[in-house]
Amino acid sequence: MTVRLRPHHLLCMLTFVGEGYSPAFVANYRRLAGRLSAGEPIEIVSGPDDICAPLLSDEDAHCFGASVAGRDAAALADIARLLGRELETGAMIASDQALFETLRRAFSAGVTREACTGCEWSSLCDRIAGEDYKGALVMKFSPPETAKEISARRPA
């Protein structure tokens, strides 16, 4: 199986800590976080994806909006540049520790944040990234060691 994600959700998943639009949305996202953490591959899709599914019964769901499509375009361009490969609808991406480490480092550095402009969740994502992704539910993050931590382990 694969987890179908629209491009900007490749960024949203980095900071998912169990908050969302509704209990059904959060429960679904938690299941998807488990599947991603288990290494299920990701398929890039256009428009609503597996994360959006619980919201789609509302015809006014923001998942269909032009602003969300704009976020997808910005995220796809940023992530393709970061990964050094062409990405388009139907592309498959391995869901592994290396991917999440790369995406989180770039997200923390602001390299992939254009898609986040105007998003109602930005302050939450800023906080989670600022705390080295503590509590994030999709694969754990290993922040780079600091010189102090490294020197503390070396024999004197």
C-alpha positions in Angstrom: 0.0 0.0 0.0 1.0 3.6 -0.3 0.0 6.8 1.6 -1.3 9.3 -0.9 -0.2 12.9 0.0 -0.6 16.2 -1.7 2.7 18.1 -1.8 2.1 20.5 1.1 1.2 17.6 3.4 4.8 16.4 3.0 5.6 19.4 5.2 2.6 19.2 7.5 3.4 15.7 8.5 6.7 16.8 9.9 5.1 18.7 12.8 1.9 16.6 13.3 1.6 16.2 17.1 -2.1 15.1 17.2 -3.9 18.4 16.7 -6.3 19.0 13.8 -9.6 20.1 12.5 -11.8 17.4 14.1 -11.6 14.2 16.1 -12.1 12.2 13.0 -9.4 14.1 11.2 -6.9 13.6 14.0 -7.7 9.9 14.3 -7.2 9.4 10.6 -3.9 11.4 10.6 -2.7 9.3 13.6 -3.3 6.1 11.5 -1.4 7.6 8.6 1.4 8.8 10.8 1.8 5.1 11.9 1.8 3.9 8.3 4.4 6.5 7.3 6.6 5.7 10.4 6.4 2.0 9.4 7.9 2.9 6.0 4.9 2.8 3.7 5.8 4.6 0.4 4.3 8.0 -0.4 2.6 8.8 -3.7 2.3 12.4 -4.6 -1.2 13.3 -5.7 -3.0 16.4 -6.9 -5.8 17.7 -4.8 -7.3 16.0 -1.7 -5.4 13.1 -0.3 -5.5 10.5 2.5 -5.1 13.2 5.1 -8.0 15.2 3.7 -10.4 12.2 3.6 -12.4 13.0 6.8 -13.1 16.5 5.6 -14.3 15.8 2.1 -18.0 15.3 3.0 -18.1 19.1 3.5 -18.4 20.6 0.0 -16.8 23.8 1.4 -13.8 22.0 2.7 -10.6 24.1 2.2 -9.0 21.0 0.6 -10.6 22.1 -2.7 -9.5 25.8 -2.5 -7.2 27.7 -4.8 -5.0 28.7 -1.8 -4.3 25.1 -1.0 -3.4 24.3 -4.6 -1.0 27.2 -4.4 0.5 25.7 -1.3 0.9 22.4 -3.1 2.7 24.0 -6.0 5.1 25.9 -3.7 5.8 22.8 -1.6 6.4 20.6 -4.6 8.9 23.0 -6.0 10.8 23.4 -2.7 10.9 19.7 -2.0 11.9 18.8 -5.5 14.8 21.3 -5.3 15.8 19.9 -1.8 15.7 16.3 -2.9 17.5 17.1 -6.2 14.9 15.3 -8.3 11.9 16.1 -10.4 8.6 15.5 -8.6 5.2 15.5 -10.1 1.8 13.9 -9.6 2.2 10.1 -9.4 5.8 10.3 -8.1 6.7 7.8 -5.4 8.9 8.7 -2.5 10.4 6.3 0.1 9.1 6.9 3.5 12.2 6.5 5.6 14.3 8.1 8.3 16.6 9.8 5.7 13.7 11.5 4.0 12.2 12.8 7.2 15.6 14.0 8.5 16.2 15.9 5.3 12.8 17.5 5.3 12.9 18.4 8.9 16.3 20.0 8.7 15.2 22.1 5.7 11.9 23.0 7.4 13.7 24.2 10.5 16.1 26.2 8.3 13.1 27.8 6.5 14.2 26.3 3.1 10.8 24.7 2.5 8.5 27.1 4.2 7.1 29.1 1.3 4.0 26.9 1.2 3.3 27.8 4.8 2.7 31.5 4.2 -0.8 32.3 5.5 -1.4 28.9 7.0 -3.4 28.9 10.2 -1.1 26.2 11.7 2.2 28.1 11.1 2.7 29.1 14.7 2.1 25.5 15.9 4.6 24.2 13.3 7.1 26.9 14.3 6.9 25.8 17.9 7.2 22.1 17.1 10.2 22.7 14.8 11.8 25.0 17.4 11.5 22.2 20.0 13.4 19.8 17.6 10.0 18.1 16.7 9.4 16.9 20.2 6.1 15.0 20.2 5.9 14.7 16.4 4.1 11.5 15.5 5.8 10.7 12.1 9.2 9.2 12.6 11.3 10.7 15.3 13.9 13.4 14.6 17.5 13.2 15.6 18.7 16.8 15.9 22.4 17.3 15.1 24.7 16.9 18.0 26.2 20.1 19.4 29.9 20.4 20.0 29.2 20.5 23.7 27.4 17.1 23.6 30.2 15.6 21.5 33.0 16.9 23.8 31.2 15.8 26.9 31.4 12.2 25.6 35.1 12.3 24.8 37.6 11.2 27.4 39.6 14.0 28.9 
